[in-house]
Amino acid sequence: MLRKTCLTLALLMLCGCATITSHTLGKNPKNSFYAGTQLDYNMLHDCFWCWLDLPVSIVGDTLMLPYDTWHYYHTPAETTKSPKPSPPVK
């Protein structure tokens, strides 16, 4: 029983949590509710690990919902536009 539990926990820790990935890539879109779940859902046909990560991402996105709601109401609409390119270095 302990061996199965350890193996399950190891597999869950090896799969990259899409919730964390979607919140740490830098610029989140203003309406990024359940972004990790959406990322996993869109990748299901390409990646086996996404099937394991999907339930974890649903729980993680639910826990991040208060932050995502705050981010939605406190982010100006101008930040959702693409950034201006930086000037070339001379």
C-alpha positions in Angstrom: 0.0 0.0 0.0 2.8 2.4 0.9 4.6 1.6 -2.3 1.5 2.4 -4.4 1.0 5.7 -2.5 4.6 6.7 -3.0 4.5 5.8 -6.7 1.3 7.8 -7.2 2.8 10.9 -5.4 6.0 10.6 -7.4 4.0 10.6 -10.7 2.0 13.6 -9.6 5.1 15.5 -8.7 6.8 14.6 -12.0 4.0 15.9 -14.2 4.3 19.7 -14.6 1.3 21.3 -13.0 -0.3 23.4 -15.7 -1.8 25.8 -13.1 1.6 26.8 -11.9 2.9 27.0 -15.4 0.0 29.2 -16.5 0.5 31.6 -13.6 4.3 31.9 -13.8 4.9 32.4 -17.5 4.9 36.2 -17.0 2.0 38.0 -18.5 -1.3 36.4 -17.7 -4.3 37.4 -19.8 -6.9 39.4 -18.0 -9.5 36.6 -18.2 -7.3 33.7 -17.2 -9.8 31.7 -15.2 -9.0 28.0 -15.0 -6.0 28.6 -17.3 -4.2 25.5 -16.2 -7.2 23.3 -16.8 -7.6 24.9 -20.3 -4.0 24.2 -21.0 -4.3 20.6 -20.0 -7.5 20.1 -22.0 -5.9 21.5 -25.1 -2.9 19.3 -24.7 -4.7 16.0 -24.0 -4.2 14.5 -27.4 -0.5 15.3 -27.4 0.6 14.3 -23.9 -0.2 11.3 -21.7 0.9 13.2 -18.5 -1.8 15.8 -19.1 -4.4 13.1 -18.2 -2.6 12.8 -14.8 -2.3 16.5 -14.3 -5.8 17.4 -15.2 -7.4 16.6 -11.8 -4.5 18.3 -10.0 -4.9 21.4 -12.2 -8.7 21.5 -11.6 -8.0 21.6 -7.8 -5.2 24.1 -8.2 -7.2 26.4 -10.5 -10.1 26.3 -8.0 -7.7 27.3 -5.2 -6.4 30.1 -7.4 -9.8 31.4 -8.3 -9.8 34.2 -5.7 -6.5 35.5 -7.0 -7.7 35.2 -10.6 -10.8 37.2 -9.8 -8.8 39.9 -8.0 -6.4 39.9 -11.0 -9.4 40.3 -13.4 -10.9 43.3 -11.6 -7.6 45.1 -10.8 -5.8 44.7 -14.2 -6.2 47.6 -16.6 -7.3 46.6 -20.1 -4.2 48.2 -21.6 -1.9 45.5 -20.1 -3.6 42.8 -22.2 -2.2 44.3 -25.4 1.0 43.0 -26.8 4.0 44.9 -25.5 6.0 47.3 -27.6 9.2 45.8 -29.0 12.3 47.1 -27.2 14.7 49.3 -29.1 17.7 47.6 -30.7 20.9 47.5 -28.6 23.8 49.5 -30.2 
